[in-house]
């Protein structure tokens, strides 16, 4: 897989037409896009279908978290849309039902571990008296045992997950910032090269591309950095 194919551009934009203009500006460089809750609330399924219709892959990042029956039904619906990746959050039963609902389809369910905006103090406030790495590993183990394809985790835990859980784990890492870039809200981040060296399969990159003065040039520089 070429370096550019490993980049998932996060379309964290409010207006569908602004997001679509971004997609058109990146044509030929980026072919995988993340649609999160912000864009989904305004663009919904129409944006997903436009992306798929253009031949792009779609990561639907809605972090489904509800009773198991509801999550399973939502996963089946997402699979019918033709999206490639989908995030689910929860305990073993929720993850198991999500994995079962996606079985036999092209959809890959990813378990959410710990958001990149959280550190040990934050997870302590949430009631988890452990290190971030321990919680990430536990949730990743649950996801694999439940039949999920992989997880979303920060690049700082990528090497640990790859070492402990092996090559079969699909590892998608947000919190990616080019060397010398602003970390923004990310507390656990890394450069594209560092994430790949740690074992990440895909890199989710939003602000460094979509907020750049020249998004196409920014994306090209990031891909070049990944290839070094």
PyMOL commands that place a pseudoatom at each C-alpha (Angstrom):
pseudoatom trace, name=CA, resn=UNK, resi=1, chain=A, elem=C, hetatm=0, pos=[0.000, 0.000, 0.000]
pseudoatom trace, name=CA, resn=UNK, resi=2, chain=A, elem=C, hetatm=0, pos=[1.367, 3.397, -1.015]
pseudoatom trace, name=CA, resn=UNK, resi=3, chain=A, elem=C, hetatm=0, pos=[1.917, 6.061, 1.654]
pseudoatom trace, name=CA, resn=UNK, resi=4, chain=A, elem=C, hetatm=0, pos=[-0.948, 8.212, 0.397]
pseudoatom trace, name=CA, resn=UNK, resi=5, chain=A, elem=C, hetatm=0, pos=[-3.385, 5.318, 0.727]
pseudoatom trace, name=CA, resn=UNK, resi=6, chain=A, elem=C, hetatm=0, pos=[-2.648, 5.171, 4.454]
pseudoatom trace, name=CA, resn=UNK, resi=7, chain=A, elem=C, hetatm=0, pos=[-3.911, 8.715, 5.051]
pseudoatom trace, name=CA, resn=UNK, resi=8, chain=A, elem=C, hetatm=0, pos=[-7.510, 9.200, 6.159]
pseudoatom trace, name=CA, resn=UNK, resi=9, chain=A, elem=C, hetatm=0, pos=[-8.376, 12.878, 5.859]
pseudoatom trace, name=CA, resn=UNK, resi=10, chain=A, elem=C, hetatm=0, pos=[-10.752, 13.955, 8.633]
pseudoatom trace, name=CA, resn=UNK, resi=11, chain=A, elem=C, hetatm=0, pos=[-13.423, 16.190, 7.121]
pseudoatom trace, name=CA, resn=UNK, resi=12, chain=A, elem=C, hetatm=0, pos=[-14.091, 17.972, 10.413]
pseudoatom trace, name=CA, resn=UNK, resi=13, chain=A, elem=C, hetatm=0, pos=[-16.012, 20.763, 8.715]
pseudoatom trace, name=CA, resn=UNK, resi=14, chain=A, elem=C, hetatm=0, pos=[-19.546, 21.962, 9.413]
pseudoatom trace, name=CA, resn=UNK, resi=15, chain=A, elem=C, hetatm=0, pos=[-20.867, 22.675, 5.929]
pseudoatom trace, name=CA, resn=UNK, resi=16, chain=A, elem=C, hetatm=0, pos=[-21.253, 19.854, 3.381]
pseudoatom trace, name=CA, resn=UNK, resi=17, chain=A, elem=C, hetatm=0, pos=[-20.317, 22.058, 0.430]
pseudoatom trace, name=CA, resn=UNK, resi=18, chain=A, elem=C, hetatm=0, pos=[-17.171, 23.258, 2.196]
pseudoatom trace, name=CA, resn=UNK, resi=19, chain=A, elem=C, hetatm=0, pos=[-16.275, 19.640, 2.868]
pseudoatom trace, name=CA, resn=UNK, resi=20, chain=A, elem=C, hetatm=0, pos=[-16.948, 18.679, -0.734]
pseudoatom trace, name=CA, resn=UNK, resi=21, chain=A, elem=C, hetatm=0, pos=[-14.799, 21.530, -2.027]
pseudoatom trace, name=CA, resn=UNK, resi=22, chain=A, elem=C, hetatm=0, pos=[-12.007, 20.171, 0.192]
pseudoatom trace, name=CA, resn=UNK, resi=23, chain=A, elem=C, hetatm=0, pos=[-12.448, 16.700, -1.318]
pseudoatom trace, name=CA, resn=UNK, resi=24, chain=A, elem=C, hetatm=0, pos=[-12.240, 18.114, -4.828]
pseudoatom trace, name=CA, resn=UNK, resi=25, chain=A, elem=C, hetatm=0, pos=[-9.103, 20.073, -3.953]
pseudoatom trace, name=CA, resn=UNK, resi=26, chain=A, elem=C, hetatm=0, pos=[-7.445, 16.849, -2.764]
pseudoatom trace, name=CA, resn=UNK, resi=27, chain=A, elem=C, hetatm=0, pos=[-8.481, 14.747, -5.763]
pseudoatom trace, name=CA, resn=UNK, resi=28, chain=A, elem=C, hetatm=0, pos=[-5.693, 12.425, -6.845]
pseudoatom trace, name=CA, resn=UNK, resi=29, chain=A, elem=C, hetatm=0, pos=[-3.816, 12.745, -3.543]
pseudoatom trace, name=CA, resn=UNK, resi=30, chain=A, elem=C, hetatm=0, pos=[-6.270, 11.571, -0.861]
pseudoatom trace, name=CA, resn=UNK, resi=31, chain=A, elem=C, hetatm=0, pos=[-8.784, 8.764, -1.422]
pseudoatom trace, name=CA, resn=UNK, resi=32, chain=A, elem=C, hetatm=0, pos=[-9.964, 7.942, 2.131]
pseudoatom trace, name=CA, resn=UNK, resi=33, chain=A, elem=C, hetatm=0, pos=[-12.080, 10.341, 4.200]
pseudoatom trace, name=CA, resn=UNK, resi=34, chain=A, elem=C, hetatm=0, pos=[-13.419, 10.411, 7.739]
pseudoatom trace, name=CA, resn=UNK, resi=35, chain=A, elem=C, hetatm=0, pos=[-16.939, 11.697, 8.295]
pseudoatom trace, name=CA, resn=UNK, resi=36, chain=A, elem=C, hetatm=0, pos=[-17.501, 12.494, 11.960]
pseudoatom trace, name=CA, resn=UNK, resi=37, chain=A, elem=C, hetatm=0, pos=[-20.511, 13.638, 13.940]
pseudoatom trace, name=CA, resn=UNK, resi=38, chain=A, elem=C, hetatm=0, pos=[-20.182, 17.315, 12.994]
pseudoatom trace, name=CA, resn=UNK, resi=39, chain=A, elem=C, hetatm=0, pos=[-20.338, 16.783, 9.236]
pseudoatom trace, name=CA, resn=UNK, resi=40, chain=A, elem=C, hetatm=0, pos=[-22.794, 13.895, 9.559]
pseudoatom trace, name=CA, resn=UNK, resi=41, chain=A, elem=C, hetatm=0, pos=[-25.282, 16.147, 11.381]
pseudoatom trace, name=CA, resn=UNK, resi=42, chain=A, elem=C, hetatm=0, pos=[-25.350, 18.531, 8.426]
pseudoatom trace, name=CA, resn=UNK, resi=43, chain=A, elem=C, hetatm=0, pos=[-24.416, 16.322, 5.484]
pseudoatom trace, name=CA, resn=UNK, resi=44, chain=A, elem=C, hetatm=0, pos=[-25.632, 12.945, 6.658]
pseudoatom trace, name=CA, resn=UNK, resi=45, chain=A, elem=C, hetatm=0, pos=[-25.914, 10.023, 4.312]
pseudoatom trace, name=CA, resn=UNK, resi=46, chain=A, elem=C, hetatm=0, pos=[-25.788, 12.304, 1.289]
pseudoatom trace, name=CA, resn=UNK, resi=47, chain=A, elem=C, hetatm=0, pos=[-22.161, 13.202, 1.991]
pseudoatom trace, name=CA, resn=UNK, resi=48, chain=A, elem=C, hetatm=0, pos=[-21.280, 9.549, 2.540]
pseudoatom trace, name=CA, resn=UNK, resi=49, chain=A, elem=C, hetatm=0, pos=[-22.907, 8.572, -0.744]
pseudoatom trace, name=CA, resn=UNK, resi=50, chain=A, elem=C, hetatm=0, pos=[-21.204, 11.397, -2.654]
pseudoatom trace, name=CA, resn=UNK, resi=51, chain=A, elem=C, hetatm=0, pos=[-17.826, 10.231, -1.409]
pseudoatom trace, name=CA, resn=UNK, resi=52, chain=A, elem=C, hetatm=0, pos=[-18.511, 6.600, -2.247]
pseudoatom trace, name=CA, resn=UNK, resi=53, chain=A, elem=C, hetatm=0, pos=[-19.917, 7.583, -5.622]
pseudoatom trace, name=CA, resn=UNK, resi=54, chain=A, elem=C, hetatm=0, pos=[-16.661, 9.383, -6.419]
pseudoatom trace, name=CA, resn=UNK, resi=55, chain=A, elem=C, hetatm=0, pos=[-14.770, 6.173, -5.650]
pseudoatom trace, name=CA, resn=UNK, resi=56, chain=A, elem=C, hetatm=0, pos=[-13.461, 7.219, -2.236]
pseudoatom trace, name=CA, resn=UNK, resi=57, chain=A, elem=C, hetatm=0, pos=[-13.381, 5.090, 0.886]
pseudoatom trace, name=CA, resn=UNK, resi=58, chain=A, elem=C, hetatm=0, pos=[-15.255, 6.313, 3.953]
pseudoatom trace, name=CA, resn=UNK, resi=59, chain=A, elem=C, hetatm=0, pos=[-14.516, 6.053, 7.662]
pseudoatom trace, name=CA, resn=UNK, resi=60, chain=A, elem=C, hetatm=0, pos=[-17.774, 6.795, 9.509]
pseudoatom trace, name=CA, resn=UNK, resi=61, chain=A, elem=C, hetatm=0, pos=[-16.621, 7.978, 12.921]
pseudoatom trace, name=CA, resn=UNK, resi=62, chain=A, elem=C, hetatm=0, pos=[-19.801, 8.223, 14.987]
pseudoatom trace, name=CA, resn=UNK, resi=63, chain=A, elem=C, hetatm=0, pos=[-18.572, 6.189, 17.978]
pseudoatom trace, name=CA, resn=UNK, resi=64, chain=A, elem=C, hetatm=0, pos=[-21.768, 4.192, 18.407]
pseudoatom trace, name=CA, resn=UNK, resi=65, chain=A, elem=C, hetatm=0, pos=[-22.432, 3.688, 22.110]
pseudoatom trace, name=CA, resn=UNK, resi=66, chain=A, elem=C, hetatm=0, pos=[-25.851, 2.409, 23.156]
pseudoatom trace, name=CA, resn=UNK, resi=67, chain=A, elem=C, hetatm=0, pos=[-27.614, -0.777, 24.231]
pseudoatom trace, name=CA, resn=UNK, resi=68, chain=A, elem=C, hetatm=0, pos=[-26.333, -3.778, 22.238]
pseudoatom trace, name=CA, resn=UNK, resi=69, chain=A, elem=C, hetatm=0, pos=[-29.480, -4.230, 20.115]
pseudoatom trace, name=CA, resn=UNK, resi=70, chain=A, elem=C, hetatm=0, pos=[-29.431, -0.602, 19.012]
pseudoatom trace, name=CA, resn=UNK, resi=71, chain=A, elem=C, hetatm=0, pos=[-25.721, -0.675, 18.208]
pseudoatom trace, name=CA, resn=UNK, resi=72, chain=A, elem=C, hetatm=0, pos=[-26.125, -3.887, 16.179]
pseudoatom trace, name=CA, resn=UNK, resi=73, chain=A, elem=C, hetatm=0, pos=[-28.951, -2.355, 14.139]
pseudoatom trace, name=CA, resn=UNK, resi=74, chain=A, elem=C, hetatm=0, pos=[-26.916, 0.807, 13.542]
pseudoatom trace, name=CA, resn=UNK, resi=75, chain=A, elem=C, hetatm=0, pos=[-23.909, -1.238, 12.401]
pseudoatom trace, name=CA, resn=UNK, resi=76, chain=A, elem=C, hetatm=0, pos=[-26.057, -3.162, 9.914]
pseudoatom trace, name=CA, resn=UNK, resi=77, chain=A, elem=C, hetatm=0, pos=[-27.358, 0.127, 8.562]
pseudoatom trace, name=CA, resn=UNK, resi=78, chain=A, elem=C, hetatm=0, pos=[-23.822, 1.517, 8.203]
pseudoatom trace, name=CA, resn=UNK, resi=79, chain=A, elem=C, hetatm=0, pos=[-22.756, -1.634, 6.368]
pseudoatom trace, name=CA, resn=UNK, resi=80, chain=A, elem=C, hetatm=0, pos=[-25.629, -1.191, 3.922]
pseudoatom trace, name=CA, resn=UNK, resi=81, chain=A, elem=C, hetatm=0, pos=[-24.391, 2.319, 3.123]
pseudoatom trace, name=CA, resn=UNK, resi=82, chain=A, elem=C, hetatm=0, pos=[-21.100, 0.913, 1.859]
pseudoatom trace, name=CA, resn=UNK, resi=83, chain=A, elem=C, hetatm=0, pos=[-18.774, 2.605, 4.348]
pseudoatom trace, name=CA, resn=UNK, resi=84, chain=A, elem=C, hetatm=0, pos=[-15.421, 0.939, 5.029]
pseudoatom trace, name=CA, resn=UNK, resi=85, chain=A, elem=C, hetatm=0, pos=[-14.624, 1.725, 8.680]
pseudoatom trace, name=CA, resn=UNK, resi=86, chain=A, elem=C, hetatm=0, pos=[-16.943, 2.427, 11.608]
pseudoatom trace, name=CA, resn=UNK, resi=87, chain=A, elem=C, hetatm=0, pos=[-16.207, 3.233, 15.256]
pseudoatom trace, name=CA, resn=UNK, resi=88, chain=A, elem=C, hetatm=0, pos=[-17.998, 1.577, 18.173]
pseudoatom trace, name=CA, resn=UNK, resi=89, chain=A, elem=C, hetatm=0, pos=[-17.489, 2.255, 21.871]
pseudoatom trace, name=CA, resn=UNK, resi=90, chain=A, elem=C, hetatm=0, pos=[-18.520, 0.123, 24.829]
pseudoatom trace, name=CA, resn=UNK, resi=91, chain=A, elem=C, hetatm=0, pos=[-18.129, -3.091, 26.771]
pseudoatom trace, name=CA, resn=UNK, resi=92, chain=A, elem=C, hetatm=0, pos=[-17.549, -6.601, 25.446]
pseudoatom trace, name=CA, resn=UNK, resi=93, chain=A, elem=C, hetatm=0, pos=[-21.205, -7.289, 24.669]
pseudoatom trace, name=CA, resn=UNK, resi=94, chain=A, elem=C, hetatm=0, pos=[-21.604, -4.093, 22.653]
pseudoatom trace, name=CA, resn=UNK, resi=95, chain=A, elem=C, hetatm=0, pos=[-18.440, -4.847, 20.705]
pseudoatom trace, name=CA, resn=UNK, resi=96, chain=A, elem=C, hetatm=0, pos=[-19.484, -8.457, 20.129]
pseudoatom trace, name=CA, resn=UNK, resi=97, chain=A, elem=C, hetatm=0, pos=[-22.873, -7.461, 18.738]
pseudoatom trace, name=CA, resn=UNK, resi=98, chain=A, elem=C, hetatm=0, pos=[-21.215, -4.879, 16.510]
pseudoatom trace, name=CA, resn=UNK, resi=99, chain=A, elem=C, hetatm=0, pos=[-18.740, -7.458, 15.209]
pseudoatom trace, name=CA, resn=UNK, resi=100, chain=A, elem=C, hetatm=0, pos=[-21.548, -9.946, 14.539]
pseudoatom trace, name=CA, resn=UNK, resi=101, chain=A, elem=C, hetatm=0, pos=[-23.597, -7.308, 12.698]
pseudoatom trace, name=CA, resn=UNK, resi=102, chain=A, elem=C, hetatm=0, pos=[-20.679, -6.511, 10.390]
pseudoatom trace, name=CA, resn=UNK, resi=103, chain=A, elem=C, hetatm=0, pos=[-19.776, -10.152, 9.702]
pseudoatom trace, name=CA, resn=UNK, resi=104, chain=A, elem=C, hetatm=0, pos=[-19.969, -11.064, 6.018]
pseudoatom trace, name=CA, resn=UNK, resi=105, chain=A, elem=C, hetatm=0, pos=[-19.870, -7.433, 4.892]
pseudoatom trace, name=CA, resn=UNK, resi=106, chain=A, elem=C, hetatm=0, pos=[-17.035, -5.174, 3.756]
pseudoatom trace, name=CA, resn=UNK, resi=107, chain=A, elem=C, hetatm=0, pos=[-17.427, -3.020, 6.864]
pseudoatom trace, name=CA, resn=UNK, resi=108, chain=A, elem=C, hetatm=0, pos=[-14.613, -3.086, 9.405]
pseudoatom trace, name=CA, resn=UNK, resi=109, chain=A, elem=C, hetatm=0, pos=[-15.655, -2.264, 12.961]
pseudoatom trace, name=CA, resn=UNK, resi=110, chain=A, elem=C, hetatm=0, pos=[-13.079, -0.413, 15.042]
pseudoatom trace, name=CA, resn=UNK, resi=111, chain=A, elem=C, hetatm=0, pos=[-13.258, -0.307, 18.821]
pseudoatom trace, name=CA, resn=UNK, resi=112, chain=A, elem=C, hetatm=0, pos=[-12.545, 3.059, 20.423]
pseudoatom trace, name=CA, resn=UNK, resi=113, chain=A, elem=C, hetatm=0, pos=[-9.817, 2.812, 23.070]
pseudoatom trace, name=CA, resn=UNK, resi=114, chain=A, elem=C, hetatm=0, pos=[-8.961, 6.189, 24.648]
pseudoatom trace, name=CA, resn=UNK, resi=115, chain=A, elem=C, hetatm=0, pos=[-9.373, 9.537, 22.883]
pseudoatom trace, name=CA, resn=UNK, resi=116, chain=A, elem=C, hetatm=0, pos=[-6.124, 11.304, 22.036]
pseudoatom trace, name=CA, resn=UNK, resi=117, chain=A, elem=C, hetatm=0, pos=[-7.338, 14.382, 23.950]
pseudoatom trace, name=CA, resn=UNK, resi=118, chain=A, elem=C, hetatm=0, pos=[-7.202, 12.450, 27.247]
pseudoatom trace, name=CA, resn=UNK, resi=119, chain=A, elem=C, hetatm=0, pos=[-4.272, 11.718, 29.545]
pseudoatom trace, name=CA, resn=UNK, resi=120, chain=A, elem=C, hetatm=0, pos=[-3.930, 9.857, 32.859]
pseudoatom trace, name=CA, resn=UNK, resi=121, chain=A, elem=C, hetatm=0, pos=[-5.530, 12.677, 34.847]
pseudoatom trace, name=CA, resn=UNK, resi=122, chain=A, elem=C, hetatm=0, pos=[-8.516, 12.708, 32.513]
pseudoatom trace, name=CA, resn=UNK, resi=123, chain=A, elem=C, hetatm=0, pos=[-9.162, 8.964, 32.643]
pseudoatom trace, name=CA, resn=UNK, resi=124, chain=A, elem=C, hetatm=0, pos=[-8.781, 9.105, 36.422]
pseudoatom trace, name=CA, resn=UNK, resi=125, chain=A, elem=C, hetatm=0, pos=[-11.615, 11.645, 36.508]
pseudoatom trace, name=CA, resn=UNK, resi=126, chain=A, elem=C, hetatm=0, pos=[-13.658, 9.175, 34.451]
pseudoatom trace, name=CA, resn=UNK, resi=127, chain=A, elem=C, hetatm=0, pos=[-13.120, 6.477, 37.072]
pseudoatom trace, name=CA, resn=UNK, resi=128, chain=A, elem=C, hetatm=0, pos=[-10.229, 4.500, 35.608]
pseudoatom trace, name=CA, resn=UNK, resi=129, chain=A, elem=C, hetatm=0, pos=[-7.394, 4.318, 38.200]
pseudoatom trace, name=CA, resn=UNK, resi=130, chain=A, elem=C, hetatm=0, pos=[-4.747, 3.032, 35.809]
pseudoatom trace, name=CA, resn=UNK, resi=131, chain=A, elem=C, hetatm=0, pos=[-2.259, 4.179, 33.207]
pseudoatom trace, name=CA, resn=UNK, resi=132, chain=A, elem=C, hetatm=0, pos=[-3.596, 5.164, 29.798]
pseudoatom trace, name=CA, resn=UNK, resi=133, chain=A, elem=C, hetatm=0, pos=[-1.576, 2.371, 28.162]
pseudoatom trace, name=CA, resn=UNK, resi=134, chain=A, elem=C, hetatm=0, pos=[-3.242, -0.240, 30.370]
pseudoatom trace, name=CA, resn=UNK, resi=135, chain=A, elem=C, hetatm=0, pos=[-6.736, 0.929, 29.507]
pseudoatom trace, name=CA, resn=UNK, resi=136, chain=A, elem=C, hetatm=0, pos=[-5.925, 1.125, 25.793]
pseudoatom trace, name=CA, resn=UNK, resi=137, chain=A, elem=C, hetatm=0, pos=[-4.527, -2.407, 25.767]
pseudoatom trace, name=CA, resn=UNK, resi=138, chain=A, elem=C, hetatm=0, pos=[-7.485, -3.817, 27.688]
pseudoatom trace, name=CA, resn=UNK, resi=139, chain=A, elem=C, hetatm=0, pos=[-10.010, -2.251, 25.338]
pseudoatom trace, name=CA, resn=UNK, resi=140, chain=A, elem=C, hetatm=0, pos=[-8.051, -3.365, 22.282]
pseudoatom trace, name=CA, resn=UNK, resi=141, chain=A, elem=C, hetatm=0, pos=[-8.025, -6.941, 23.599]
pseudoatom trace, name=CA, resn=UNK, resi=142, chain=A, elem=C, hetatm=0, pos=[-11.782, -6.772, 24.100]
pseudoatom trace, name=CA, resn=UNK, resi=143, chain=A, elem=C, hetatm=0, pos=[-12.258, -5.529, 20.537]
pseudoatom trace, name=CA, resn=UNK, resi=144, chain=A, elem=C, hetatm=0, pos=[-10.243, -8.379, 19.012]
pseudoatom trace, name=CA, resn=UNK, resi=145, chain=A, elem=C, hetatm=0, pos=[-11.920, -11.009, 21.191]
pseudoatom trace, name=CA, resn=UNK, resi=146, chain=A, elem=C, hetatm=0, pos=[-15.312, -9.579, 20.208]
pseudoatom trace, name=CA, resn=UNK, resi=147, chain=A, elem=C, hetatm=0, pos=[-14.621, -10.008, 16.490]
pseudoatom trace, name=CA, resn=UNK, resi=148, chain=A, elem=C, hetatm=0, pos=[-13.891, -6.391, 15.628]
pseudoatom trace, name=CA, resn=UNK, resi=149, chain=A, elem=C, hetatm=0, pos=[-11.356, -5.758, 12.886]
pseudoatom trace, name=CA, resn=UNK, resi=150, chain=A, elem=C, hetatm=0, pos=[-9.265, -3.395, 14.962]
pseudoatom trace, name=CA, resn=UNK, resi=151, chain=A, elem=C, hetatm=0, pos=[-9.131, -0.270, 17.068]
pseudoatom trace, name=CA, resn=UNK, resi=152, chain=A, elem=C, hetatm=0, pos=[-8.604, 3.453, 17.067]
pseudoatom trace, name=CA, resn=UNK, resi=153, chain=A, elem=C, hetatm=0, pos=[-5.737, 4.374, 19.380]
pseudoatom trace, name=CA, resn=UNK, resi=154, chain=A, elem=C, hetatm=0, pos=[-3.170, 7.112, 19.696]
pseudoatom trace, name=CA, resn=UNK, resi=155, chain=A, elem=C, hetatm=0, pos=[0.185, 6.596, 17.960]
pseudoatom trace, name=CA, resn=UNK, resi=156, chain=A, elem=C, hetatm=0, pos=[1.831, 6.580, 21.381]
pseudoatom trace, name=CA, resn=UNK, resi=157, chain=A, elem=C, hetatm=0, pos=[0.266, 3.192, 22.124]
pseudoatom trace, name=CA, resn=UNK, resi=158, chain=A, elem=C, hetatm=0, pos=[0.724, 1.778, 18.628]
pseudoatom trace, name=CA, resn=UNK, resi=159, chain=A, elem=C, hetatm=0, pos=[3.968, -0.081, 19.323]
pseudoatom trace, name=CA, resn=UNK, resi=160, chain=A, elem=C, hetatm=0, pos=[2.521, -1.626, 22.499]
pseudoatom trace, name=CA, resn=UNK, resi=161, chain=A, elem=C, hetatm=0, pos=[-0.600, -2.828, 20.706]
pseudoatom trace, name=CA, resn=UNK, resi=162, chain=A, elem=C, hetatm=0, pos=[1.360, -4.225, 17.782]
pseudoatom trace, name=CA, resn=UNK, resi=163, chain=A, elem=C, hetatm=0, pos=[3.724, -6.076, 20.104]
pseudoatom trace, name=CA, resn=UNK, resi=164, chain=A, elem=C, hetatm=0, pos=[1.011, -7.490, 22.359]
pseudoatom trace, name=CA, resn=UNK, resi=165, chain=A, elem=C, hetatm=0, pos=[-1.756, -8.197, 19.854]
pseudoatom trace, name=CA, resn=UNK, resi=166, chain=A, elem=C, hetatm=0, pos=[0.123, -8.988, 16.674]
pseudoatom trace, name=CA, resn=UNK, resi=167, chain=A, elem=C, hetatm=0, pos=[-0.188, -8.136, 12.994]
pseudoatom trace, name=CA, resn=UNK, resi=168, chain=A, elem=C, hetatm=0, pos=[-3.862, -9.109, 12.656]
pseudoatom trace, name=CA, resn=UNK, resi=169, chain=A, elem=C, hetatm=0, pos=[-4.978, -5.982, 14.548]
pseudoatom trace, name=CA, resn=UNK, resi=170, chain=A, elem=C, hetatm=0, pos=[-6.093, -3.155, 12.253]
pseudoatom trace, name=CA, resn=UNK, resi=171, chain=A, elem=C, hetatm=0, pos=[-4.626, -0.078, 13.890]
pseudoatom trace, name=CA, resn=UNK, resi=172, chain=A, elem=C, hetatm=0, pos=[-5.969, 3.363, 13.015]
pseudoatom trace, name=CA, resn=UNK, resi=173, chain=A, elem=C, hetatm=0, pos=[-4.230, 6.310, 14.677]
pseudoatom trace, name=CA, resn=UNK, resi=174, chain=A, elem=C, hetatm=0, pos=[-5.516, 9.878, 15.032]
pseudoatom trace, name=CA, resn=UNK, resi=175, chain=A, elem=C, hetatm=0, pos=[-3.451, 12.528, 16.789]
pseudoatom trace, name=CA, resn=UNK, resi=176, chain=A, elem=C, hetatm=0, pos=[-1.072, 12.850, 13.849]
pseudoatom trace, name=CA, resn=UNK, resi=177, chain=A, elem=C, hetatm=0, pos=[0.846, 16.092, 13.486]
pseudoatom trace, name=CA, resn=UNK, resi=178, chain=A, elem=C, hetatm=0, pos=[3.678, 16.850, 11.026]
pseudoatom trace, name=CA, resn=UNK, resi=179, chain=A, elem=C, hetatm=0, pos=[7.054, 17.508, 12.613]
pseudoatom trace, name=CA, resn=UNK, resi=180, chain=A, elem=C, hetatm=0, pos=[6.966, 20.863, 14.382]
pseudoatom trace, name=CA, resn=UNK, resi=181, chain=A, elem=C, hetatm=0, pos=[3.175, 21.186, 14.021]
pseudoatom trace, name=CA, resn=UNK, resi=182, chain=A, elem=C, hetatm=0, pos=[0.705, 22.486, 16.610]
pseudoatom trace, name=CA, resn=UNK, resi=183, chain=A, elem=C, hetatm=0, pos=[-0.695, 19.634, 18.730]
pseudoatom trace, name=CA, resn=UNK, resi=184, chain=A, elem=C, hetatm=0, pos=[-4.074, 21.330, 19.126]
pseudoatom trace, name=CA, resn=UNK, resi=185, chain=A, elem=C, hetatm=0, pos=[-6.266, 19.363, 21.563]
pseudoatom trace, name=CA, resn=UNK, resi=186, chain=A, elem=C, hetatm=0, pos=[-4.193, 16.193, 21.259]
pseudoatom trace, name=CA, resn=UNK, resi=187, chain=A, elem=C, hetatm=0, pos=[-2.296, 15.191, 24.405]
pseudoatom trace, name=CA, resn=UNK, resi=188, chain=A, elem=C, hetatm=0, pos=[-0.964, 11.941, 22.926]
pseudoatom trace, name=CA, resn=UNK, resi=189, chain=A, elem=C, hetatm=0, pos=[0.288, 12.673, 19.428]
pseudoatom trace, name=CA, resn=UNK, resi=190, chain=A, elem=C, hetatm=0, pos=[3.096, 11.773, 17.041]
pseudoatom trace, name=CA, resn=UNK, resi=191, chain=A, elem=C, hetatm=0, pos=[4.438, 12.617, 13.609]
pseudoatom trace, name=CA, resn=UNK, resi=192, chain=A, elem=C, hetatm=0, pos=[3.358, 10.564, 10.571]
pseudoatom trace, name=CA, resn=UNK, resi=193, chain=A, elem=C, hetatm=0, pos=[6.731, 8.815, 10.415]
pseudoatom trace, name=CA, resn=UNK, resi=194, chain=A, elem=C, hetatm=0, pos=[6.666, 7.973, 14.119]
pseudoatom trace, name=CA, resn=UNK, resi=195, chain=A, elem=C, hetatm=0, pos=[3.164, 6.502, 13.857]
pseudoatom trace, name=CA, resn=UNK, resi=196, chain=A, elem=C, hetatm=0, pos=[4.099, 4.294, 10.917]
pseudoatom trace, name=CA, resn=UNK, resi=197, chain=A, elem=C, hetatm=0, pos=[7.298, 3.128, 12.610]
pseudoatom trace, name=CA, resn=UNK, resi=198, chain=A, elem=C, hetatm=0, pos=[5.245, 2.205, 15.678]
pseudoatom trace, name=CA, resn=UNK, resi=199, chain=A, elem=C, hetatm=0, pos=[3.017, -0.057, 13.580]
pseudoatom trace, name=CA, resn=UNK, resi=200, chain=A, elem=C, hetatm=0, pos=[0.001, 2.045, 12.573]
pseudoatom trace, name=CA, resn=UNK, resi=201, chain=A, elem=C, hetatm=0, pos=[-1.898, 0.903, 9.483]
pseudoatom trace, name=CA, resn=UNK, resi=202, chain=A, elem=C, hetatm=0, pos=[-3.773, 4.144, 8.814]
pseudoatom trace, name=CA, resn=UNK, resi=203, chain=A, elem=C, hetatm=0, pos=[-3.241, 7.725, 9.953]
pseudoatom trace, name=CA, resn=UNK, resi=204, chain=A, elem=C, hetatm=0, pos=[-6.203, 10.024, 10.569]
pseudoatom trace, name=CA, resn=UNK, resi=205, chain=A, elem=C, hetatm=0, pos=[-5.137, 13.581, 9.748]
pseudoatom trace, name=CA, resn=UNK, resi=206, chain=A, elem=C, hetatm=0, pos=[-7.505, 16.520, 9.818]
pseudoatom trace, name=CA, resn=UNK, resi=207, chain=A, elem=C, hetatm=0, pos=[-6.438, 20.002, 10.896]
pseudoatom trace, name=CA, resn=UNK, resi=208, chain=A, elem=C, hetatm=0, pos=[-2.929, 19.951, 9.338]
pseudoatom trace, name=CA, resn=UNK, resi=209, chain=A, elem=C, hetatm=0, pos=[-4.621, 19.440, 5.972]
pseudoatom trace, name=CA, resn=UNK, resi=210, chain=A, elem=C, hetatm=0, pos=[-8.054, 21.083, 6.074]
pseudoatom trace, name=CA, resn=UNK, resi=211, chain=A, elem=C, hetatm=0, pos=[-6.887, 24.212, 7.927]
pseudoatom trace, name=CA, resn=UNK, resi=212, chain=A, elem=C, hetatm=0, pos=[-3.764, 24.699, 5.822]
pseudoatom trace, name=CA, resn=UNK, resi=213, chain=A, elem=C, hetatm=0, pos=[-3.487, 27.673, 3.484]
pseudoatom trace, name=CA, resn=UNK, resi=214, chain=A, elem=C, hetatm=0, pos=[-2.937, 25.180, 0.671]
pseudoatom trace, name=CA, resn=UNK, resi=215, chain=A, elem=C, hetatm=0, pos=[-4.521, 21.833, 1.694]
pseudoatom trace, name=CA, resn=UNK, resi=216, chain=A, elem=C, hetatm=0, pos=[-3.283, 20.001, -1.380]
pseudoatom trace, name=CA, resn=UNK, resi=217, chain=A, elem=C, hetatm=0, pos=[0.322, 21.059, -0.788]
pseudoatom trace, name=CA, resn=UNK, resi=218, chain=A, elem=C, hetatm=0, pos=[0.000, 20.228, 2.921]
pseudoatom trace, name=CA, resn=UNK, resi=219, chain=A, elem=C, hetatm=0, pos=[-1.269, 16.736, 2.122]
pseudoatom trace, name=CA, resn=UNK, resi=220, chain=A, elem=C, hetatm=0, pos=[1.547, 16.211, -0.354]
pseudoatom trace, name=CA, resn=UNK, resi=221, chain=A, elem=C, hetatm=0, pos=[4.140, 17.233, 2.243]
pseudoatom trace, name=CA, resn=UNK, resi=222, chain=A, elem=C, hetatm=0, pos=[2.680, 14.849, 4.804]
pseudoatom trace, name=CA, resn=UNK, resi=223, chain=A, elem=C, hetatm=0, pos=[2.753, 11.955, 2.341]
pseudoatom trace, name=CA, resn=UNK, resi=224, chain=A, elem=C, hetatm=0, pos=[6.340, 12.818, 1.480]
pseudoatom trace, name=CA, resn=UNK, resi=225, chain=A, elem=C, hetatm=0, pos=[7.211, 12.832, 5.195]
pseudoatom trace, name=CA, resn=UNK, resi=226, chain=A, elem=C, hetatm=0, pos=[5.613, 9.386, 5.530]
pseudoatom trace, name=CA, resn=UNK, resi=227, chain=A, elem=C, hetatm=0, pos=[7.735, 8.062, 2.696]
pseudoatom trace, name=CA, resn=UNK, resi=228, chain=A, elem=C, hetatm=0, pos=[11.088, 9.089, 4.169]
for i in range(1, 228): cmd.bond("trace and resi %d" % i, "trace and resi %d" % (i + 1))
show_as sticks, trace
zoom trace
